Amino acid sequence: MIGRVRGWRRGWHERSKLQRIDLYTRATLCSLVWLFLLTWGFLPLGTALDRGAWAVAIGAALFAVNVAQSVLSTVNVRPAFDHYRGAEPFPRRRLRLPAVLLVALSGLLIALVAVDGLDDQALPVLAMDVPVAFAIPYALLVPARRFLLHAAAYIAALVALLAAFGQAGTPLLGTALTMALAAVLVLGSVRPSGWSLSVMWQAEEARDMQARLAVAEERLRFGRDMHDVLGRNLSVIALKSELAVELAQRGNPAAVDQMVEVQRIARASQQEVRDVVRGYREADLPTELMGARGVLQAAGISVTVEGADGPAGIGAPAAVQAALGWVVRETATNVLRHGDPRHCSIRLARTRDAVVLEVENDGAGTADPLDGGGDSGGGGGSGLAGLRERLGALGGTLTAAPAGDDLFRVTATVPLTASGPAPGVPTTPAGPTAPGEHPAPGGNTAAGGNTNPGGSTTPGGTTTPGGTTTPSESTTPGGTTTPSESTTPGGTTAPSGSTAPASAGRAAPSAPSPAPSDLPEEQR
C-alpha cells in the first residue's frame, strides 16, 4: 500500500504543471457527479422505504441506473474535454447508452411518483440530480445555446409527464425550477473549466512552437555565420589551387607560393570557425544570471540572487566567470526539470582566493538531479558530471546533494588563481615567429616548404642559406600540427615555431603549445 502511494506521488511530481491542472479539473468534475449522486440522488430515496414494496423496488432500480450513468459520465469526461479543445473528436456513438439511461431514469422517476413513493419535498431534489451525470460531458460537446435549448425541452417534457401522473401545484413548480437551476449550474461549471483548460493548452502549444521556431532560427543564424566565414575563403582556396596546378604543370616555381597561400587561408578559416563555435557556446556569468532569473520566474518559481554586482558580476577573472556561467545555466535547467520547486536562491561569494556559487531550491522530493541534466554544450559530457570536468580543469570543485527540509543544493568553488582557461574563453599564445614565416591565427606557423626573403624557411624541411635545417611538421588525427625538432650547426636543438640562425650556439626559445581553446573539440 505504501509503495502504491509513493508511485502515485511520483507520478504526480513527474507531471508538468499544466498536466496537473488538467487532471485536477477533470477529477473535480467527475467527483461532482458522485457528490450529487450521494446527496441529491440517494438521500431523497429514504422517503420511499415506508411507502410499500413497489416504491422500494423502483427506488432501488433508480439508484442502480443512476450509478451506471455516473460511471459512464466519469469515463466520458476526458474525451469530452479533448473534443472541446479540439485535440480529438468525440465519437457520438458513446452518447447512445447515456441517452438511453437518461430516458430510463426519467421513466423510473415518473413511476416512483405514480406509486406515491416520494413526498413533496423529495421530488424537486431527486429530479434535479437525474440529468446531471448526462449533462456534464454533454455540456462540453455542444454549443452553450444548444445545450440550454435541449435542457429546456427535457425539463418541459418531464414536468408535463409528472403533471399527467397527478403532480400539481408547488411541488411541480419546484421541480421545474430546481431542474433549471441544475442545468445552469452544470453549464456554469463545465464550460468555463473547459475554456480555461483550452486556453492553457493553446498557450503551452504556442510556447512549444515558439521554442521550435527559436531553435530553427538559431540554426539558420549559425548556418549564415558559417557560410559567411567559409564561403569566400573556400572560393579563394579553390581558385588558388587551380592556379597552382596550372603553374606546376608548366614547371613554374611560383606554384609553391600559391600553395603556401592556400595553406595560410585554410588555417585562417579553421581559426575563424573556432571563433564562431566559441562565440556560439560561450557562457557569460551576468547574462546567465539574468537568463536564469527570467526563465525560473516565468515558470512560477521565485528567485533571489545575492552577491552579483551589476553587469560586471563579481569582478572575477573571465575564465572563472565563464565556468560559473555554465554552472548557473545547468542548475537552472535542473531546477525546472526535477521536483516541484517554488523558490530558488543563487548566492555568489568571493573569498580571498576563491569564488563560491551556491544554487539552492526547495521541492526536491525524491528526484535525483544527477540523473538528467541538460546538455552542457560539449567539453566533458552533459549535466552536473560535465560541470565537474569543466571546473576541474580550473582546479575547482562541484558538490550536489540534498540539504534537508526538501532542499537541494549545488555548490561550485573555483579558485581565483585558475590553472588554465575555462572552456570557451579564447586565448592567443605568444611565440617568436621567424622572419618570412606566415603566422596563422592562434599562434600556428604556416608550413609550406619554400624559402622566403630574409634567409629563413617555413616549416617543411627546406634548408636556409645559412645552413640551418628548420623543423618539419606532422598532423595529428585531431587536426593539430605537431612540429618535430631539428639540429642547428651549432649542435643545439631548435624547436618548432622559430628558426635558429646559422651561428646559434644555444637553444632557440620554443613557442608555447596551443591553448585548450585552440584545440579541436574532440581533443579537449
C-alpha positions as semicolon CSV with decimal commas, in nm:
position;residue;x (nm);y (nm);z (nm)
1;M;0,000;0,000;0,000
2;I;0,281;0,238;0,089
3;G;0,456;0,157;-0,240
4;R;0,138;0,234;-0,433
5;V;0,103;0,570;-0,258
6;R;0,465;0,651;-0,339
7;G;0,401;0,556;-0,700
8;W;0,103;0,794;-0,714
9;R;0,312;1,070;-0,558
10;R;0,596;1,009;-0,802
11;G;0,354;1,014;-1,095
12;W;0,208;1,343;-0,972
13;H;0,553;1,504;-0,947
14;E;0,650;1,378;-1,292
15;R;0,360;1,565;-1,450
16;S;0,401;1,919;-1,574
17;K;0,206;2,195;-1,402
18;L;-0,041;2,214;-1,688
19;Q;-0,094;1,839;-1,677
20;R;-0,162;1,865;-1,305
21;I;-0,420;2,140;-1,362
22;D;-0,582;1,932;-1,635
23;L;-0,601;1,627;-1,410
24;Y;-0,732;1,831;-1,117
25;T;-1,008;1,990;-1,327
26;R;-1,127;1,661;-1,474
27;A;-1,114;1,490;-1,134
28;T;-1,318;1,773;-0,982
29;L;-1,594;1,741;-1,241
30;C;-1,601;1,364;-1,201
31;S;-1,623;1,397;-0,824
32;L;-1,916;1,640;-0,861
33;V;-2,113;1,365;-1,035
34;W;-2,065;1,129;-0,742
35;L;-2,122;1,402;-0,485
36;F;-2,460;1,486;-0,638
37;L;-2,542;1,115;-0,663
38;L;-2,481;1,055;-0,291
39;T;-2,673;1,367;-0,184
40;W;-2,941;1,470;-0,432
41;G;-2,976;1,119;-0,579
42;F;-2,964;0,899;-0,270
43;L;-3,098;1,085;0,033
44;P;-3,445;1,162;-0,113
45;L;-3,496;0,790;-0,175
46;G;-3,516;0,738;0,201
47;T;-3,877;0,856;0,192
48;A;-3,966;0,553;-0,023
49;L;-3,871;0,297;0,243
50;D;-4,203;0,321;0,429
51;R;-4,427;0,357;0,121
52;G;-4,460;-0,003;0,014
53;A;-4,265;-0,271;-0,172
54;W;-4,318;-0,117;-0,514
55;A;-4,176;0,215;-0,402
56;V;-3,868;0,044;-0,255
57;A;-3,811;-0,165;-0,569
58;I;-3,847;0,131;-0,803
59;G;-3,624;0,345;-0,581
60;A;-3,351;0,076;-0,579
61;A;-3,369;0,041;-0,957
62;L;-3,350;0,420;-0,999
63;F;-3,040;0,437;-0,780
64;A;-2,870;0,149;-0,966
65;V;-2,932;0,311;-1,304
66;N;-2,806;0,642;-1,165
67;V;-2,481;0,472;-1,055
68;A;-2,434;0,328;-1,404
69;Q;-2,496;0,672;-1,554
70;S;-2,236;0,823;-1,319
71;V;-1,980;0,562;-1,425
72;L;-2,035;0,643;-1,793
73;S;-2,012;1,015;-1,716
74;T;-1,676;0,965;-1,544
75;V;-1,547;0,773;-1,845
76;N;-1,670;1,033;-2,094
77;V;-1,536;1,343;-1,920
78;R;-1,180;1,307;-2,053
79;P;-1,269;1,256;-2,423
80;A;-1,528;1,535;-2,389
81;F;-1,254;1,773;-2,273
82;D;-1,032;1,663;-2,560
83;H;-1,319;1,727;-2,802
84;Y;-1,382;2,073;-2,655
85;R;-1,023;2,188;-2,701
86;G;-1,001;2,034;-3,048
87;A;-0,747;1,764;-2,968
88;E;-0,963;1,466;-3,066
89;P;-1,326;1,434;-3,185
90;F;-1,573;1,269;-2,950
91;P;-1,738;0,959;-3,102
92;R;-2,111;1,029;-3,099
93;R;-2,195;0,662;-3,052
94;R;-2,066;0,693;-2,695
95;L;-2,368;0,912;-2,617
96;R;-2,623;0,645;-2,711
97;L;-2,609;0,443;-2,391
98;P;-2,607;0,753;-2,163
99;A;-2,911;0,886;-2,352
100;V;-3,093;0,553;-2,302
101;L;-3,008;0,557;-1,931
102;L;-3,137;0,914;-1,903
103;V;-3,469;0,807;-2,050
104;A;-3,476;0,511;-1,809
105;L;-3,405;0,738;-1,513
106;S;-3,682;0,973;-1,615
107;G;-3,928;0,682;-1,651
108;L;-3,835;0,539;-1,310
109;L;-3,876;0,883;-1,150
110;I;-4,226;0,914;-1,301
111;A;-4,311;0,559;-1,188
112;L;-4,192;0,637;-0,835
113;V;-4,416;0,943;-0,831
114;A;-4,706;0,738;-0,968
115;V;-4,688;0,488;-0,679
116;D;-4,660;0,777;-0,434
117;G;-4,306;0,680;-0,335
118;L;-4,182;1,038;-0,281
119;D;-4,308;1,322;-0,070
120;D;-4,345;1,678;-0,196
121;Q;-4,005;1,793;-0,063
122;A;-3,802;1,498;-0,202
123;L;-3,926;1,519;-0,560
124;P;-3,758;1,851;-0,662
125;V;-3,423;1,740;-0,517
126;L;-3,426;1,397;-0,682
127;A;-3,543;1,542;-1,015
128;M;-3,252;1,789;-1,005
129;D;-3,000;1,504;-0,988
130;V;-3,145;1,285;-1,262
131;P;-2,992;1,470;-1,565
132;V;-2,665;1,589;-1,401
133;A;-2,448;1,286;-1,487
134;F;-2,553;1,305;-1,852
135;A;-2,531;1,685;-1,871
136;I;-2,169;1,728;-1,751
137;P;-1,994;1,568;-2,055
138;Y;-2,276;1,679;-2,287
139;A;-2,213;2,045;-2,200
140;L;-1,864;2,012;-2,350
141;L;-1,985;1,852;-2,672
142;V;-2,244;2,103;-2,794
143;P;-2,258;2,484;-2,803
144;A;-2,398;2,656;-2,495
145;R;-2,714;2,776;-2,675
146;R;-2,795;2,427;-2,799
147;F;-2,735;2,285;-2,452
148;L;-2,980;2,531;-2,297
149;L;-3,242;2,457;-2,563
150;H;-3,208;2,082;-2,510
151;A;-3,223;2,128;-2,132
152;A;-3,538;2,340;-2,160
153;A;-3,705;2,082;-2,384
154;Y;-3,617;1,799;-2,143
155;I;-3,744;1,990;-1,839
156;A;-4,068;2,077;-2,015
157;A;-4,124;1,715;-2,120
158;L;-4,052;1,575;-1,771
159;V;-4,272;1,832;-1,596
160;A;-4,555;1,759;-1,840
161;L;-4,531;1,384;-1,770
162;L;-4,525;1,443;-1,395
163;A;-4,835;1,659;-1,428
164;A;-5,003;1,382;-1,627
165;F;-4,945;1,142;-1,337
166;G;-5,106;1,363;-1,080
167;Q;-4,841;1,612;-0,970
168;A;-4,954;1,973;-0,947
169;G;-4,904;2,295;-0,762
170;T;-4,593;2,386;-0,566
171;P;-4,406;2,050;-0,595
172;L;-4,435;2,059;-0,973
173;L;-4,320;2,423;-0,993
174;G;-4,033;2,349;-0,754
175;T;-3,929;2,054;-0,972
176;A;-3,914;2,274;-1,282
177;L;-3,712;2,544;-1,102
178;T;-3,461;2,304;-0,945
179;M;-3,402;2,129;-1,277
180;A;-3,345;2,463;-1,449
181;L;-3,104;2,557;-1,169
182;A;-2,917;2,226;-1,218
183;A;-2,882;2,295;-1,592
184;V;-2,742;2,644;-1,530
185;L;-2,509;2,509;-1,259
186;V;-2,369;2,242;-1,490
187;L;-2,322;2,488;-1,774
188;G;-2,160;2,747;-1,549
189;S;-1,921;2,491;-1,400
190;V;-1,823;2,283;-1,701
191;R;-1,791;2,536;-1,982
192;P;-1,557;2,780;-1,800
193;S;-1,341;2,488;-1,688
194;G;-1,316;2,360;-2,044
195;W;-1,246;2,708;-2,177
196;S;-0,967;2,775;-1,927
197;L;-0,804;2,439;-1,997
198;S;-0,830;2,500;-2,369
199;V;-0,662;2,841;-2,337
200;M;-0,382;2,699;-2,122
201;W;-0,318;2,412;-2,364
202;Q;-0,313;2,656;-2,656
203;A;-0,062;2,873;-2,468
204;E;0,152;2,566;-2,398
205;E;0,143;2,464;-2,763
206;A;0,230;2,820;-2,864
207;R;0,530;2,815;-2,628
208;D;0,643;2,484;-2,775
209;M;0,607;2,622;-3,126
210;Q;0,795;2,936;-3,026
211;A;1,075;2,724;-2,882
212;R;1,095;2,518;-3,202
213;L;1,100;2,834;-3,412
214;A;1,373;2,979;-3,192
215;V;1,583;2,666;-3,242
216;A;1,524;2,678;-3,617
217;E;1,614;3,048;-3,625
218;E;1,931;2,982;-3,429
219;R;2,027;2,706;-3,672
220;L;1,973;2,943;-3,962
221;R;2,182;3,209;-3,790
222;F;2,462;2,965;-3,723
223;G;2,441;2,843;-4,083
224;R;2,464;3,201;-4,211
225;D;2,766;3,266;-3,992
226;M;2,939;2,953;-4,115
227;H;2,858;3,044;-4,476
228;D;2,995;3,394;-4,428
229;V;3,312;3,258;-4,269
230;L;3,383;2,974;-4,511
231;G;3,216;3,076;-4,835
232;R;3,466;3,332;-4,957
233;N;3,772;3,151;-4,819
234;L;3,677;2,822;-4,983
235;S;3,625;3,002;-5,315
236;V;3,971;3,159;-5,286
237;I;4,125;2,822;-5,194
238;A;3,964;2,660;-5,499
239;L;4,091;2,933;-5,734
240;K;4,444;2,934;-5,594
241;S;4,461;2,555;-5,604
242;E;4,364;2,558;-5,973
243;L;4,628;2,827;-6,035
244;A;4,891;2,622;-5,851
245;V;4,807;2,317;-6,064
246;E;4,849;2,520;-6,385
247;L;5,181;2,665;-6,264
248;A;5,309;2,325;-6,152
249;Q;5,227;2,173;-6,490
250;R;5,433;2,446;-6,656
251;G;5,719;2,398;-6,412
252;N;5,681;2,745;-6,265
253;P;5,818;2,761;-5,907
254;A;5,550;3,020;-5,823
255;A;5,315;2,723;-5,771
256;V;5,478;2,671;-5,431
257;D;5,391;3,027;-5,328
258;Q;5,030;2,971;-5,428
259;M;5,007;2,652;-5,218
260;V;5,158;2,835;-4,921
261;E;4,885;3,096;-4,957
262;V;4,625;2,818;-4,978
263;Q;4,759;2,673;-4,656
264;R;4,753;3,011;-4,485
265;I;4,391;3,071;-4,586
266;A;4,290;2,721;-4,473
267;R;4,442;2,777;-4,129
268;A;4,282;3,119;-4,103
269;S;3,946;2,963;-4,193
270;Q;3,997;2,698;-3,927
271;Q;4,055;2,963;-3,663
272;E;3,753;3,164;-3,779
273;V;3,534;2,855;-3,748
274;R;3,665;2,801;-3,395
275;D;3,582;3,162;-3,311
276;V;3,227;3,118;-3,441
277;V;3,175;2,798;-3,242
278;R;3,332;2,954;-2,933
279;G;3,101;3,253;-2,950
280;Y;2,806;3,022;-3,007
281;R;2,881;2,819;-2,695
282;E;3,036;3,075;-2,466
283;A;2,876;3,129;-2,125
284;D;2,879;3,471;-1,956
285;L;2,803;3,487;-1,582
286;P;2,596;3,812;-1,568
287;T;2,399;3,708;-1,876
288;E;2,336;3,359;-1,740
289;L;2,219;3,502;-1,405
290;M;1,966;3,727;-1,576
291;G;1,855;3,445;-1,804
292;A;1,812;3,201;-1,515
293;R;1,609;3,456;-1,318
294;G;1,379;3,522;-1,615
295;V;1,326;3,155;-1,703
296;L;1,257;3,046;-1,344
297;Q;1,022;3,335;-1,274
298;A;0,833;3,260;-1,595
299;A;0,782;2,906;-1,459
300;G;0,629;3,047;-1,138
301;I;0,941;2,999;-0,923
302;S;1,054;3,291;-0,707
303;V;1,424;3,367;-0,745
304;T;1,670;3,560;-0,530
305;V;2,022;3,642;-0,649
306;E;2,278;3,755;-0,395
307;G;2,635;3,872;-0,445
308;A;2,627;3,974;-0,816
309;D;2,711;4,343;-0,852
310;G;2,580;4,473;-1,182
311;P;2,694;4,360;-1,526
312;A;3,050;4,311;-1,404
313;G;2,929;4,022;-1,191
314;I;3,167;3,958;-0,904
315;G;3,478;4,100;-1,068
316;A;3,640;3,757;-1,104
317;P;3,866;3,667;-1,398
318;A;3,695;3,591;-1,727
319;A;3,779;3,219;-1,709
320;V;3,620;3,188;-1,365
321;Q;3,308;3,381;-1,465
322;A;3,265;3,170;-1,779
323;A;3,288;2,847;-1,578
324;L;3,038;2,974;-1,320
325;G;2,809;3,083;-1,604
326;W;2,790;2,719;-1,715
327;V;2,704;2,618;-1,358
328;V;2,418;2,870;-1,344
329;R;2,285;2,754;-1,681
330;E;2,293;2,385;-1,590
331;T;2,149;2,421;-1,240
332;A;1,864;2,640;-1,365
333;T;1,778;2,365;-1,613
334;N;1,784;2,104;-1,336
335;V;1,560;2,316;-1,112
336;L;1,299;2,326;-1,389
337;R;1,327;1,957;-1,473
338;H;1,332;1,795;-1,129
339;G;1,100;1,814;-0,833
340;D;0,833;2,078;-0,771
341;P;1,026;2,392;-0,669
342;R;0,863;2,713;-0,554
343;H;1,175;2,909;-0,460
344;C;1,535;2,913;-0,581
345;S;1,820;3,114;-0,434
346;I;2,150;3,186;-0,611
347;R;2,434;3,310;-0,389
348;L;2,776;3,430;-0,504
349;A;3,057;3,490;-0,258
350;R;3,417;3,589;-0,322
351;T;3,681;3,500;-0,068
352;R;4,047;3,591;-0,071
353;D;4,145;3,308;-0,304
354;A;3,823;3,159;-0,450
355;V;3,471;3,226;-0,572
356;V;3,183;3,019;-0,433
357;L;2,849;2,979;-0,611
358;E;2,552;2,817;-0,435
359;V;2,222;2,731;-0,603
360;E;1,956;2,603;-0,365
361;N;1,594;2,513;-0,437
362;D;1,308;2,358;-0,247
363;G;1,065;2,091;-0,365
364;A;1,346;1,846;-0,441
365;G;1,146;1,545;-0,321
366;T;1,292;1,213;-0,431
367;A;1,411;1,341;-0,769
368;D;1,780;1,295;-0,843
369;P;1,918;1,591;-1,040
370;L;2,222;1,387;-1,130
371;D;2,014;1,158;-1,348
372;G;1,902;1,405;-1,613
373;G;2,066;1,732;-1,672
374;G;2,061;1,932;-1,984
375;D;2,327;1,935;-2,244
376;S;2,614;2,141;-2,127
377;G;2,732;2,208;-2,470
378;G;3,032;1,986;-2,501
379;G;3,363;1,957;-2,337
380;G;3,321;1,676;-2,093
381;G;2,975;1,534;-2,117
382;S;2,641;1,663;-2,001
383;G;2,473;1,755;-1,676
384;L;2,650;1,804;-1,345
385;A;2,915;1,547;-1,439
386;G;3,019;1,769;-1,729
387;L;3,032;2,068;-1,495
388;R;3,269;1,884;-1,265
389;E;3,506;1,832;-1,556
390;R;3,485;2,199;-1,654
391;L;3,557;2,316;-1,301
392;G;3,823;2,050;-1,252
393;A;4,019;2,199;-1,543
394;L;4,041;2,520;-1,336
395;G;4,117;2,347;-1,010
396;G;3,760;2,393;-0,889
397;T;3,510;2,157;-0,728
398;L;3,136;2,091;-0,755
399;T;2,911;1,929;-0,497
400;A;2,541;1,848;-0,535
401;A;2,341;1,690;-0,255
402;P;2,016;1,726;-0,054
403;A;2,037;1,994;0,214
404;G;1,749;1,878;0,434
405;D;1,388;2,002;0,461
406;D;1,316;1,904;0,099
407;L;1,603;2,126;-0,024
408;F;1,870;2,055;-0,281
409;R;2,196;2,250;-0,304
410;V;2,465;2,272;-0,571
411;T;2,791;2,436;-0,462
412;A;3,068;2,533;-0,707
413;T;3,406;2,658;-0,586
414;V;3,661;2,798;-0,830
415;P;4,000;2,938;-0,723
416;L;4,080;3,289;-0,844
417;T;4,426;3,169;-0,949
418;A;4,288;2,924;-1,204
419;S;4,547;2,700;-1,362
420;G;4,402;2,723;-1,710
421;P;4,136;2,891;-1,914
422;A;3,779;2,778;-1,896
423;P;3,631;2,614;-2,198
424;G;3,508;2,873;-2,438
425;V;3,747;3,152;-2,327
426;P;3,977;3,245;-2,614
427;T;4,347;3,270;-2,556
428;T;4,622;3,356;-2,803
429;P;4,964;3,231;-2,709
430;A;5,260;3,443;-2,794
431;G;5,565;3,297;-2,957
432;P;5,853;3,405;-3,175
433;T;5,795;3,389;-3,547
434;A;6,082;3,351;-3,782
435;P;6,130;3,619;-4,046
436;G;5,949;3,532;-4,360
437;E;5,711;3,288;-4,197
438;H;5,339;3,323;-4,237
439;P;5,187;3,335;-3,889
440;A;4,845;3,171;-3,872
441;P;4,578;3,284;-3,626
442;G;4,604;3,122;-3,286
443;G;4,983;3,108;-3,281
444;N;5,035;2,839;-3,550
445;T;5,304;2,876;-3,815
446;A;5,202;2,801;-4,166
447;A;5,401;2,531;-4,334
448;G;5,487;2,536;-4,696
449;G;5,842;2,431;-4,755
450;N;5,956;2,735;-4,960
451;T;6,237;2,981;-4,897
452;N;6,115;3,329;-4,808
453;P;6,307;3,655;-4,836
454;G;6,520;3,707;-4,532
455;G;6,702;3,375;-4,541
456;S;6,454;3,168;-4,339
457;T;6,243;2,875;-4,432
458;T;5,887;2,797;-4,328
459;P;5,847;2,451;-4,177
460;G;5,863;2,188;-4,437
461;G;6,215;2,054;-4,423
462;T;6,395;2,304;-4,655
463;T;6,745;2,432;-4,578
464;T;6,804;2,806;-4,538
465;P;7,103;2,976;-4,699
466;G;7,272;2,986;-4,359
467;G;7,273;2,606;-4,340
468;T;7,008;2,570;-4,072
469;T;6,754;2,296;-4,113
470;T;6,411;2,407;-3,996
471;P;6,170;2,164;-3,842
472;S;5,919;1,963;-4,033
473;E;5,565;1,925;-3,922
474;S;5,317;1,638;-3,893
475;T;4,945;1,646;-3,845
476;T;4,771;1,466;-3,561
477;P;4,431;1,300;-3,612
478;G;4,258;1,592;-3,442
479;G;4,385;1,837;-3,700
480;T;4,664;1,987;-3,481
481;T;5,005;2,046;-3,639
482;T;5,281;1,882;-3,435
483;P;5,630;2,010;-3,516
484;S;5,942;1,799;-3,485
485;E;6,282;1,916;-3,373
486;S;6,590;1,976;-3,588
487;T;6,956;2,030;-3,518
488;T;7,137;2,351;-3,599
489;P;7,502;2,353;-3,700
490;G;7,590;2,473;-3,350
491;G;7,479;2,144;-3,207
492;T;7,168;2,281;-3,040
493;T;6,815;2,169;-3,089
494;A;6,578;2,422;-3,245
495;P;6,216;2,352;-3,156
496;S;5,931;2,430;-3,390
497;G;5,779;2,773;-3,416
498;S;6,115;2,955;-3,450
499;T;6,406;2,947;-3,695
500;A;6,754;2,916;-3,549
501;P;7,028;3,128;-3,707
502;A;7,330;2,956;-3,855
503;S;7,566;3,079;-3,583
504;A;7,343;2,982;-3,292
505;G;7,520;2,811;-3,005
506;R;7,225;2,786;-2,769
507;A;6,876;2,650;-2,777
508;A;6,627;2,874;-2,952
509;P;6,320;2,966;-2,747
510;S;6,028;2,735;-2,805
511;A;5,684;2,851;-2,897
512;P;5,417;2,776;-2,641
513;S;5,181;2,489;-2,701
514;P;4,834;2,571;-2,830
515;A;4,583;2,676;-2,570
516;P;4,296;2,437;-2,496
517;S;4,054;2,675;-2,666
518;D;4,255;2,643;-2,991
519;L;4,239;2,266;-2,994
520;P;3,960;2,084;-3,179
521;E;3,661;1,980;-2,969
522;E;3,750;1,612;-2,975
523;Q;4,093;1,681;-2,810
524;R;3,964;1,891;-2,517
